[in-house]
Amino acid sequence: MKIKLLIPVYNDWQSVFKLLENINSKASSLKHEFSIIIVNDASTEPRTKLSLNLKYLNSIKIINMKENRGHAKCIATGLKYINENEDFDYVVPMDGDGEDRPEELSLLLEKTKEYPNKVITADRIKRSEGFIFKFCYLVHKYLTYIFTGQSIKFGNYTCLPKFVVNKMINEPSTWVSFSGSLAKLIKDRISIPSIRGFRYFGPSKMSFWNLIKHSLSIIAVFKKTTIIRAIFFLFFYILFVYQFLSIITLIPVFGIMALIYTVISISHNENIDKLNNSMDSISSIEKIN
């Protein structure tokens, strides 16, 4: 099988090159053709020269973006490029910092033998962050489920058949959220258990603020469901507290109204024209192996 590994990166070249080394080591025992597509999100830090012997990787290409766009748009651009320019059977998007473990590649690809036309997701069963981040992430998952009806336990680390890649690049919400768009398009998915790895170098780039944006971007993909559920919540909540109205009891009302406004605002970024023209955002493509 021809596997394209799609890796977005921003100022984390040391981790990416370590990841490539580990992928190469894993590929040596897997009978597949692996190629790497790195999407450089306009990194400001210089890239060190790749001096590794990666003989089990068929090719390594770096797509350089003209300006910083964020992971979701980089993945969308990468999927668009691969679909239009590469020969492949599956695309595996993954983070470039080591938190998506190369050791689980074999589990993802093994499932394709049993389910060749299914999306395989790496669903988190254990995370490596501190208590506060784990708690916030748990809140994110429950809020997503409450307002969208979707239990999304996976991130970028998935295995996508060719026809799914084609669907993804024709879905406007892919421009906003990869996991949200995939959950919206493909209901029947197969999963493997996944343990969140430790970053190879430096602190995690998923700050509390970035987690909020990530959560809201997923919720925005399901804006109709979210708005309907939010309105029902407001209706029954106001009936419940009607006799006890005060600034304090109205705090949840203001919170839900802010959520509706934010979701609608984010959903305006869903743009099929920008996705179709995403190749114009590329400044250059380098083949380094």
KASULWO-V865264 format. One record per residue. N is the residue number from 0. RES is the residue in three letters. SS is DSSP state (@ for helix, = for strand, . for the rest). NEAR is the number of other C-alpha atoms within 12 Angstrom. D_CENTER is the distance of its C-alpha to the mean C-alpha in whole Angstrom. Layout:
# KASULWO-V865264
n->N res->RES ss->SS near->NEAR d_center->D_CENTER
n->N res->RES ss->SS near->NEAR d_center->D_CENTER
This chain:
# KASULWO-V865264
n->0 res->MET ss->. near->21 d_center->23
n->1 res->LYS ss->= near->26 d_center->21
n->2 res->ILE ss->= near->36 d_center->18
n->3 res->LYS ss->= near->42 d_center->16
n->4 res->LEU ss->= near->48 d_center->13
n->5 res->LEU ss->= near->45 d_center->11
n->6 res->ILE ss->= near->45 d_center->10
n->7 res->PRO ss->= near->43 d_center->10
n->8 res->VAL ss->= near->42 d_center->12
n->9 res->TYR ss->. near->32 d_center->14
n->10 res->ASN ss->. near->25 d_center->18
n->11 res->ASP ss->. near->34 d_center->17
n->12 res->TRP ss->@ near->32 d_center->19
n->13 res->GLN ss->@ near->26 d_center->21
n->14 res->SER ss->@ near->30 d_center->18
n->15 res->VAL ss->@ near->39 d_center->16
n->16 res->PHE ss->@ near->32 d_center->20
n->17 res->LYS ss->@ near->27 d_center->20
n->18 res->LEU ss->@ near->37 d_center->17
n->19 res->LEU ss->@ near->43 d_center->19
n->20 res->GLU ss->@ near->28 d_center->22
n->21 res->ASN ss->@ near->29 d_center->21
n->22 res->ILE ss->@ near->38 d_center->19
n->23 res->ASN ss->@ near->31 d_center->22
n->24 res->SER ss->@ near->23 d_center->24
n->25 res->LYS ss->@ near->25 d_center->22
n->26 res->ALA ss->@ near->30 d_center->23
n->27 res->SER ss->. near->19 d_center->26
n->28 res->SER ss->. near->17 d_center->27
n->29 res->LEU ss->. near->25 d_center->25
n->30 res->LYS ss->. near->16 d_center->26
n->31 res->HIS ss->. near->25 d_center->24
n->32 res->GLU ss->= near->27 d_center->23
n->33 res->PHE ss->= near->37 d_center->20
n->34 res->SER ss->= near->38 d_center->19
n->35 res->ILE ss->= near->43 d_center->17
n->36 res->ILE ss->= near->46 d_center->15
n->37 res->ILE ss->= near->46 d_center->14
n->38 res->VAL ss->= near->51 d_center->13
n->39 res->ASN ss->= near->42 d_center->15
n->40 res->ASP ss->. near->34 d_center->14
n->41 res->ALA ss->. near->29 d_center->18
n->42 res->SER ss->. near->24 d_center->19
n->43 res->THR ss->. near->17 d_center->22
n->44 res->GLU ss->. near->14 d_center->23
n->45 res->PRO ss->. near->13 d_center->25
n->46 res->ARG ss->. near->22 d_center->23
n->47 res->THR ss->. near->15 d_center->26
n->48 res->LYS ss->. near->11 d_center->27
n->49 res->LEU ss->. near->20 d_center->26
n->50 res->SER ss->. near->15 d_center->29
n->51 res->LEU ss->. near->21 d_center->27
n->52 res->ASN ss->. near->20 d_center->29
n->53 res->LEU ss->. near->27 d_center->26
n->54 res->LYS ss->. near->21 d_center->28
n->55 res->TYR ss->. near->26 d_center->26
n->56 res->LEU ss->= near->33 d_center->23
n->57 res->ASN ss->= near->26 d_center->24
n->58 res->SER ss->= near->26 d_center->23
n->59 res->ILE ss->= near->33 d_center->21
n->60 res->LYS ss->= near->31 d_center->20
n->61 res->ILE ss->= near->35 d_center->19
n->62 res->ILE ss->= near->39 d_center->18
n->63 res->ASN ss->= near->33 d_center->19
n->64 res->MET ss->= near->33 d_center->18
n->65 res->LYS ss->. near->22 d_center->21
n->66 res->GLU ss->. near->22 d_center->19
n->67 res->ASN ss->. near->23 d_center->16
n->68 res->ARG ss->. near->27 d_center->14
n->69 res->GLY ss->. near->28 d_center->11
n->70 res->HIS ss->@ near->39 d_center->7
n->71 res->ALA ss->@ near->41 d_center->6
n->72 res->LYS ss->@ near->40 d_center->10
n->73 res->CYS ss->@ near->44 d_center->10
n->74 res->ILE ss->@ near->47 d_center->7
n->75 res->ALA ss->@ near->47 d_center->10
n->76 res->THR ss->@ near->47 d_center->13
n->77 res->GLY ss->@ near->49 d_center->12
n->78 res->LEU ss->@ near->47 d_center->12
n->79 res->LYS ss->@ near->39 d_center->15
n->80 res->TYR ss->@ near->36 d_center->17
n->81 res->ILE ss->@ near->37 d_center->16
n->82 res->ASN ss->@ near->31 d_center->18
n->83 res->GLU ss->@ near->18 d_center->20
n->84 res->ASN ss->@ near->15 d_center->22
n->85 res->GLU ss->. near->24 d_center->21
n->86 res->ASP ss->. near->18 d_center->22
n->87 res->PHE ss->. near->30 d_center->20
n->88 res->ASP ss->. near->29 d_center->20
n->89 res->TYR ss->= near->37 d_center->16
n->90 res->VAL ss->= near->46 d_center->13
n->91 res->VAL ss->= near->46 d_center->11
n->92 res->PRO ss->= near->46 d_center->8
n->93 res->MET ss->. near->45 d_center->8
n->94 res->ASP ss->. near->40 d_center->8
n->95 res->GLY ss->. near->45 d_center->12
n->96 res->ASP ss->. near->34 d_center->13
n->97 res->GLY ss->. near->36 d_center->14
n->98 res->GLU ss->. near->36 d_center->13
n->99 res->ASP ss->. near->41 d_center->11
n->100 res->ARG ss->. near->36 d_center->15
n->101 res->PRO ss->@ near->38 d_center->16
n->102 res->GLU ss->@ near->26 d_center->19
n->103 res->GLU ss->@ near->35 d_center->17
n->104 res->LEU ss->@ near->38 d_center->16
n->105 res->SER ss->@ near->28 d_center->20
n->106 res->LEU ss->@ near->27 d_center->19
n->107 res->LEU ss->@ near->39 d_center->16
n->108 res->LEU ss->@ near->42 d_center->19
n->109 res->GLU ss->@ near->21 d_center->21
n->110 res->LYS ss->@ near->27 d_center->20
n->111 res->THR ss->@ near->30 d_center->20
n->112 res->LYS ss->@ near->16 d_center->24
n->113 res->GLU ss->@ near->14 d_center->24
n->114 res->TYR ss->. near->19 d_center->22
n->115 res->PRO ss->. near->23 d_center->22
n->116 res->ASN ss->. near->23 d_center->20
n->117 res->LYS ss->. near->28 d_center->18
n->118 res->VAL ss->= near->38 d_center->14
n->119 res->ILE ss->= near->43 d_center->14
n->120 res->THR ss->= near->40 d_center->11
n->121 res->ALA ss->= near->40 d_center->11
n->122 res->ASP ss->= near->29 d_center->12
n->123 res->ARG ss->= near->30 d_center->13
n->124 res->ILE ss->= near->17 d_center->17
n->125 res->LYS ss->= near->21 d_center->18
n->126 res->ARG ss->. near->26 d_center->16
n->127 res->SER ss->. near->23 d_center->18
n->128 res->GLU ss->. near->23 d_center->18
n->129 res->GLY ss->. near->15 d_center->21
n->130 res->PHE ss->@ near->11 d_center->22
n->131 res->ILE ss->@ near->14 d_center->22
n->132 res->PHE ss->@ near->21 d_center->18
n->133 res->LYS ss->@ near->22 d_center->18
n->134 res->PHE ss->@ near->16 d_center->20
n->135 res->CYS ss->@ near->23 d_center->18
n->136 res->TYR ss->@ near->30 d_center->15
n->137 res->LEU ss->@ near->24 d_center->17
n->138 res->VAL ss->@ near->18 d_center->18
n->139 res->HIS ss->@ near->31 d_center->15
n->140 res->LYS ss->@ near->29 d_center->15
n->141 res->TYR ss->@ near->20 d_center->18
n->142 res->LEU ss->@ near->26 d_center->18
n->143 res->THR ss->@ near->35 d_center->15
n->144 res->TYR ss->@ near->24 d_center->17
n->145 res->ILE ss->@ near->23 d_center->20
n->146 res->PHE ss->@ near->33 d_center->20
n->147 res->THR ss->@ near->32 d_center->18
n->148 res->GLY ss->. near->24 d_center->19
n->149 res->GLN ss->. near->28 d_center->16
n->150 res->SER ss->. near->25 d_center->15
n->151 res->ILE ss->. near->35 d_center->11
n->152 res->LYS ss->. near->36 d_center->11
n->153 res->PHE ss->. near->36 d_center->8
n->154 res->GLY ss->. near->36 d_center->5
n->155 res->ASN ss->. near->40 d_center->3
n->156 res->TYR ss->. near->43 d_center->7
n->157 res->THR ss->= near->48 d_center->9
n->158 res->CYS ss->= near->44 d_center->12
n->159 res->LEU ss->= near->45 d_center->12
n->160 res->PRO ss->= near->36 d_center->16
n->161 res->LYS ss->@ near->30 d_center->17
n->162 res->PHE ss->@ near->23 d_center->18
n->163 res->VAL ss->@ near->35 d_center->15
n->164 res->VAL ss->@ near->41 d_center->14
n->165 res->ASN ss->@ near->26 d_center->17
n->166 res->LYS ss->@ near->23 d_center->16
n->167 res->MET ss->@ near->40 d_center->12
n->168 res->ILE ss->. near->40 d_center->14
n->169 res->ASN ss->. near->28 d_center->17
n->170 res->GLU ss->. near->32 d_center->15
n->171 res->PRO ss->@ near->33 d_center->15
n->172 res->SER ss->@ near->38 d_center->12
n->173 res->THR ss->@ near->46 d_center->10
n->174 res->TRP ss->@ near->43 d_center->11
n->175 res->VAL ss->. near->43 d_center->10
n->176 res->SER ss->. near->39 d_center->7
n->177 res->PHE ss->@ near->45 d_center->5
n->178 res->SER ss->@ near->44 d_center->5
n->179 res->GLY ss->@ near->41 d_center->8
n->180 res->SER ss->@ near->38 d_center->9
n->181 res->LEU ss->@ near->44 d_center->9
n->182 res->ALA ss->@ near->37 d_center->11
n->183 res->LYS ss->@ near->31 d_center->13
n->184 res->LEU ss->@ near->26 d_center->14
n->185 res->ILE ss->. near->27 d_center->15
n->186 res->LYS ss->. near->20 d_center->17
n->187 res->ASP ss->. near->16 d_center->18
n->188 res->ARG ss->= near->29 d_center->16
n->189 res->ILE ss->= near->29 d_center->17
n->190 res->SER ss->= near->30 d_center->15
n->191 res->ILE ss->= near->27 d_center->16
n->192 res->PRO ss->= near->26 d_center->17
n->193 res->SER ss->= near->30 d_center->15
n->194 res->ILE ss->= near->24 d_center->16
n->195 res->ARG ss->. near->29 d_center->14
n->196 res->GLY ss->. near->26 d_center->16
n->197 res->PHE ss->. near->24 d_center->17
n->198 res->ARG ss->. near->26 d_center->17
n->199 res->TYR ss->. near->25 d_center->19
n->200 res->PHE ss->. near->21 d_center->20
n->201 res->GLY ss->. near->16 d_center->20
n->202 res->PRO ss->. near->17 d_center->19
n->203 res->SER ss->. near->24 d_center->15
n->204 res->LYS ss->. near->22 d_center->14
n->205 res->MET ss->. near->24 d_center->12
n->206 res->SER ss->. near->18 d_center->15
n->207 res->PHE ss->@ near->20 d_center->17
n->208 res->TRP ss->@ near->15 d_center->16
n->209 res->ASN ss->@ near->19 d_center->13
n->210 res->LEU ss->@ near->23 d_center->12
n->211 res->ILE ss->@ near->25 d_center->14
n->212 res->LYS ss->@ near->24 d_center->13
n->213 res->HIS ss->@ near->32 d_center->9
n->214 res->SER ss->@ near->39 d_center->11
n->215 res->LEU ss->@ near->34 d_center->13
n->216 res->SER ss->@ near->39 d_center->11
n->217 res->ILE ss->@ near->45 d_center->10
n->218 res->ILE ss->@ near->47 d_center->14
n->219 res->ALA ss->@ near->40 d_center->15
n->220 res->VAL ss->@ near->43 d_center->13
n->221 res->PHE ss->. near->37 d_center->16
n->222 res->LYS ss->@ near->33 d_center->18
n->223 res->LYS ss->@ near->19 d_center->22
n->224 res->THR ss->@ near->24 d_center->21
n->225 res->THR ss->@ near->34 d_center->20
n->226 res->ILE ss->@ near->28 d_center->24
n->227 res->ILE ss->@ near->19 d_center->26
n->228 res->ARG ss->@ near->27 d_center->25
n->229 res->ALA ss->@ near->30 d_center->25
n->230 res->ILE ss->@ near->20 d_center->29
n->231 res->PHE ss->@ near->18 d_center->30
n->232 res->PHE ss->@ near->22 d_center->29
n->233 res->LEU ss->@ near->26 d_center->31
n->234 res->PHE ss->@ near->17 d_center->34
n->235 res->PHE ss->@ near->14 d_center->35
n->236 res->TYR ss->@ near->23 d_center->34
n->237 res->ILE ss->@ near->22 d_center->36
n->238 res->LEU ss->@ near->16 d_center->39
n->239 res->PHE ss->@ near->14 d_center->39
n->240 res->VAL ss->@ near->19 d_center->39
n->241 res->TYR ss->@ near->14 d_center->41
n->242 res->GLN ss->@ near->11 d_center->45
n->243 res->PHE ss->@ near->13 d_center->43
n->244 res->LEU ss->. near->16 d_center->41
n->245 res->SER ss->. near->13 d_center->41
n->246 res->ILE ss->. near->11 d_center->38
n->247 res->ILE ss->. near->12 d_center->37
n->248 res->THR ss->. near->19 d_center->36
n->249 res->LEU ss->. near->21 d_center->35
n->250 res->ILE ss->@ near->17 d_center->32
n->251 res->PRO ss->@ near->21 d_center->30
n->252 res->VAL ss->@ near->26 d_center->31
n->253 res->PHE ss->@ near->18 d_center->30
n->254 res->GLY ss->@ near->17 d_center->26
n->255 res->ILE ss->@ near->27 d_center->26
n->256 res->MET ss->@ near->21 d_center->27
n->257 res->ALA ss->@ near->17 d_center->25
n->258 res->LEU ss->@ near->31 d_center->22
n->259 res->ILE ss->@ near->30 d_center->23
n->260 res->TYR ss->@ near->20 d_center->23
n->261 res->THR ss->@ near->26 d_center->20
n->262 res->VAL ss->@ near->35 d_center->18
n->263 res->ILE ss->@ near->24 d_center->21
n->264 res->SER ss->@ near->19 d_center->20
n->265 res->ILE ss->@ near->27 d_center->16
n->266 res->SER ss->@ near->31 d_center->17
n->267 res->HIS ss->. near->20 d_center->19
n->268 res->ASN ss->. near->24 d_center->16
n->269 res->GLU ss->. near->34 d_center->15
n->270 res->ASN ss->. near->24 d_center->17
n->271 res->ILE ss->@ near->24 d_center->18
n->272 res->ASP ss->@ near->18 d_center->20
n->273 res->LYS ss->@ near->26 d_center->18
n->274 res->LEU ss->@ near->31 d_center->16
n->275 res->ASN ss->@ near->28 d_center->19
n->276 res->ASN ss->. near->20 d_center->20
n->277 res->SER ss->@ near->31 d_center->17
n->278 res->MET ss->@ near->31 d_center->19
n->279 res->ASP ss->@ near->19 d_center->22
n->280 res->SER ss->@ near->29 d_center->19
n->281 res->ILE ss->= near->27 d_center->20
n->282 res->SER ss->= near->19 d_center->23
n->283 res->SER ss->= near->19 d_center->23
n->284 res->ILE ss->= near->22 d_center->22
n->285 res->GLU ss->= near->19 d_center->23
n->286 res->LYS ss->= near->17 d_center->24
n->287 res->ILE ss->. near->24 d_center->25
n->288 res->ASN ss->. near->22 d_center->26
